[in-house]
Amino acid sequence: MSIELIISLVKANIVLAVLLTNTILLIWFERKVVAGMQSRVGPDRAGPFGILQTLADAIKLLLKEQILPSKADRAMYLLAPLIALVPSFLIFMIIPLGPDITVEWQNSLYTIPLVGADLNVGVLYFLALSSIAVYSVVLAGWSSGSKYPLLGGVRASAQMISYEAAMGLALVPVILYSGSLSLVDIVNSQSGNLSTSIPILNTIVSFIPKWNIFPQFVAFGIFFIAAVAEVNRAPFDLVEAEQELVGGFHTEYSGFRFAMFFLAEYINMFNMCAITATFFLGGWLGPTFEGILPPIFSVIMPIIWLGVKTFLLLFVFVWIRATLPRLRYDQLMELGWKRMIPISLVWLILSAIVLGLREFGLPWS
Amino acid sequence: MVDLILFFIPAALIIIGALIVVFAKNPVHNAMGLVMTLVSIAIIYITLNATFVAMVQMLVYAGAVMTLFLFVIMMIGVDKKEQSSESIKGQTFLVSGVFLILISILGYVAISSEFKWDLWFEAVEFAVEGTPQLIAGTLFTAWIFPFEIISILLIVATAAAIALAYDSKRRKNDV
């Protein structure tokens, strides 16, 4: 077996382990943060600070009976949870976790990129897979053979199609600024500090890192709102609005299949935050403290920085969930089509004009 | 060996998906068969080193178009059993004719190339490194005029769709 194949297999297993462990942490994190914001205690029995509560819940779900509704469309009903889970794992493969590392093994050097696959069309890959994920919700809703899941499924498809458009449009200015569709290149283009040609401003902004969030703050806002809507989190959780639709598209699912939907939702949330950090917050970039800390930290620090940025964004996700009430359905559609898409189009044209002026100068000069 | 496996698995999936589209009784199953075909074609594109085309195929056809298909199937409630009568007269006859033409074209190509095939394209440097740049470079210089005409056509089609769907009489009554 070639060494490249072994590296790829190890990477795939690491992704599986990281995402599963992360989900356990993330659910506990969300419950604790929401509990803190509502002056409750939250889970505190299983393990230290209740950190093993999710593990106990997962075991309970695995042991439960899996019910197949009598009116369900069998093939699609079984397929839907799989379609939910697979894209969420695949999206994580393109997120760069750090710079290339060089490993010496049996007297030869190997360069291992800390990314599952550096695609030259990474942004399109991300958008394509998140549009495939819509099928899971639609099919789950339709195949359950019951009215509440069907309503949830129809709502979900409308919502996800609408917000995907805004999300893609918000990413275009970022691609223009970075000049690449590859996520590795987008992170590399954000290294260094900001600079302007105006001398007084330059002394101020030269301390700010050259992250895309500063020139592209509007795109960041639109992308983040669309990301919340895309993973169906509050205040955009009409897909599974408990008061109206029982559980939405996964009402009829139980046991392990329900756990798969739950897992996919949290992995998608984590992916969205990691991708937002990669596009707008410099990804793994950050001080590695070379010379102060032992050399192993120059490998670990980028991963820690990405983790810190991701969990800050996840905290904002949970914060929004604990604070804002749910939107009504027509308000949701209006926000998507009448506000966010026009704003992102105008912002795209503005960024293109600014970039053109910077590149070619004024048209009459 | 690897190239054969990488060709035949997606190729088999394409054919199975196409058969599901034709023979499944339930419209939702037909739509999902079509999704399977489109995704498998994207995999074939990737083995041919056309990553950009593959991703656009996934995003536009497998993602957007087919989700709208499913949405419409669910919204207007045609997800009942298909009626077996022909909706167009002489449907079977027409389809068999087209099928025969297709088979004869395929047979001609296979015989004229003496049953040889080239399944695997060697990685060309510019094709791997810069498919988007390559496509954009050609599209926005040599083909800019057809590109603009297509964009005007799409805008006209969108405006026409809105004009047809917008019921101005009912809108007045509501207000």
Chai-1 contact restraints between the chains, C-beta under 6 A:
chainA,res_idxA,chainB,res_idxB,connection_type,confidence,min_distance_angstrom,max_distance_angstrom,comment,restraint_id
A,V121,B,T51,contact,1.0,0.0,6.0,A-B,restraint_1
A,V121,B,F52,contact,1.0,0.0,6.0,A-B,restraint_2
A,V121,B,M55,contact,1.0,0.0,6.0,A-B,restraint_3
A,L124,B,M55,contact,1.0,0.0,6.0,A-B,restraint_4
A,Y125,B,M55,contact,1.0,0.0,6.0,A-B,restraint_5
A,L127,B,L59,contact,1.0,0.0,6.0,A-B,restraint_6
A,A128,B,M55,contact,1.0,0.0,6.0,A-B,restraint_7
A,A128,B,M58,contact,1.0,0.0,6.0,A-B,restraint_8
A,A128,B,L59,contact,1.0,0.0,6.0,A-B,restraint_9
A,A128,B,G63,contact,1.0,0.0,6.0,A-B,restraint_10
A,S131,B,G63,contact,1.0,0.0,6.0,A-B,restraint_11
A,V134,B,T67,contact,1.0,0.0,6.0,A-B,restraint_12
A,V138,B,L70,contact,1.0,0.0,6.0,A-B,restraint_13
A,W142,B,M74,contact,1.0,0.0,6.0,A-B,restraint_14
A,V154,B,M74,contact,1.0,0.0,6.0,A-B,restraint_15
A,S157,B,T67,contact,1.0,0.0,6.0,A-B,restraint_16
A,S157,B,F71,contact,1.0,0.0,6.0,A-B,restraint_17
A,L181,B,P132,contact,1.0,0.0,6.0,A-B,restraint_18
